Amino acid sequence: MEEKENIEKYLNAIYQNTRTAIQSIEDILPKVSNGTFVEELSREEDEYNCLSKECENFAKAEKIDGLKDNNWIEKAKLWSAINMGTMMDKSSRNIAEMMLMGTFMGIITLIKDKDDHKNVSSELDEIAEKLYEFERKNIDRLLPFLTQN
């Protein structure tokens, strides 16, 4: 039973990481006026959705019913942070900075989650590694927007 609980905790950690990214992008996209930046964030959202779906498929295959999205308090905090962060400054530079900070936080969380769940599931390790590589590449794609207004 403990093994299944560990798998469920690890799965939820990865899933919530992807869901936080998706919500962030959904909340921030309406504030972005740069067409190239909109395309980048939309592409990122699509990939996060694919990774989220991988988690859902894993849960289904393993008959895990406890897949949890972020709770409403976390969602409200994220929404508030984005709206406060863009209230006075909707520049690409500011939004890119916010997205980069979120991406770094996602990577940090993911590294800690992987360490906390060593030898729990090689399949989940693969999903986590895909997420990690994707987020590392996002950093390189977001950095150029720091020099745009």
C-alpha positions in Angstrom: 0.0 0.0 0.0 2.8 2.4 0.8 4.3 1.9 -2.7 1.0 3.0 -4.3 0.8 6.0 -2.0 4.3 7.1 -3.0 3.5 6.7 -6.7 0.3 8.7 -6.2 2.3 11.5 -4.3 4.9 11.6 -7.0 2.3 11.6 -9.8 0.4 14.4 -8.1 3.6 16.5 -7.7 4.4 16.3 -11.4 0.7 16.9 -12.4 0.4 19.9 -10.2 3.6 21.3 -11.6 2.1 21.1 -15.1 -1.3 22.5 -14.0 0.4 25.5 -12.3 2.2 26.3 -15.6 -1.0 25.9 -17.6 -3.0 28.2 -15.2 -0.2 30.8 -15.3 -0.2 30.9 -19.0 -3.9 31.0 -19.2 -4.0 33.9 -16.7 -1.2 35.8 -18.4 -2.0 35.3 -22.1 -4.8 38.0 -22.3 -2.3 40.5 -21.0 0.3 39.9 -23.7 0.3 42.1 -26.8 3.4 40.9 -28.6 2.3 38.4 -31.2 5.6 36.4 -31.1 5.3 36.2 -27.3 1.7 35.0 -27.6 2.8 32.3 -30.0 5.6 31.2 -27.6 3.3 31.0 -24.6 0.6 29.2 -26.6 3.2 26.6 -27.7 4.3 26.2 -24.1 0.7 25.8 -22.9 0.2 23.0 -25.5 3.2 21.1 -24.4 2.3 21.5 -20.7 -1.2 20.1 -21.6 0.5 17.1 -23.3 2.6 16.5 -20.2 -0.5 16.9 -18.0 -2.3 14.4 -20.2 0.5 11.9 -19.8 0.0 12.1 -16.0 -3.7 11.6 -16.5 -3.1 8.6 -18.7 -0.6 7.1 -16.2 -3.2 7.6 -13.4 -5.8 5.8 -15.5 -3.5 2.9 -16.4 -2.5 2.5 -12.8 -6.1 2.9 -11.6 -5.2 5.9 -9.5 -8.3 8.0 -8.6 -6.5 10.5 -6.5 -5.1 12.8 -9.2 -5.4 16.3 -7.8 -5.3 19.6 -9.5 -4.1 22.6 -7.4 -6.6 23.6 -4.8 -8.6 26.8 -5.2 -6.4 28.7 -2.7 -3.3 28.0 -4.7 -5.2 29.0 -7.9 -6.4 32.2 -6.3 -2.9 33.1 -5.1 -1.4 32.5 -8.5 -4.2 34.5 -10.2 -3.7 37.4 -7.7 0.1 37.4 -8.2 -0.2 37.6 -11.9 -2.8 40.3 -11.8 -0.8 42.3 -9.3 2.4 41.8 -11.3 0.8 43.1 -14.5 -1.4 45.8 -13.1 1.1 48.6 -13.8 3.4 46.9 -16.3 2.1 44.7 -19.1 5.4 44.9 -21.1 6.9 41.8 -22.6 9.9 42.3 -20.4 7.9 42.2 -17.2 5.7 39.3 -18.3 8.8 37.4 -19.5 10.4 38.0 -16.1 7.3 36.6 -14.3 7.2 33.6 -16.6 10.9 32.9 -16.1 10.6 33.1 -12.3 7.7 30.7 -12.5 9.7 28.4 -14.7 12.6 28.4 -12.3 10.3 27.7 -9.5 8.8 24.8 -11.4 12.3 23.4 -12.1 13.3 23.7 -8.4 10.1 22.0 -7.3 10.6 19.2 -9.8 14.2 18.5 -8.8 13.1 18.3 -5.1 10.1 16.1 -6.0 12.4 13.7 -8.0 14.8 13.5 -5.1 11.9 12.9 -2.6 10.6 10.0 -4.8 13.8 8.2 -5.8 13.1 4.6 -7.1 9.3 5.1 -6.9 8.5 4.8 -10.6 10.7 4.8 -13.7 7.7 5.8 -15.8 7.1 8.9 -13.6 10.8 9.6 -13.7 10.5 9.7 -17.5 7.6 12.1 -17.4 9.5 14.3 -14.8 12.5 14.3 -17.0 10.5 15.4 -20.1 9.0 18.2 -18.0 12.5 19.2 -16.7 14.0 19.3 -20.2 11.0 21.2 -21.6 11.3 23.8 -18.8 15.0 24.2 -19.3 14.4 24.9 -23.0 11.6 27.3 -22.1 14.2 29.4 -20.2 16.2 29.9 -23.4 13.0 30.7 -25.4 11.8 33.3 -22.8 15.1 35.1 -22.2 14.9 37.1 -25.5 11.6 38.7 -24.3 13.5 40.4 -21.4 14.9 42.8 -23.9 11.5 43.8 -25.4 9.0 46.3 -24.1 
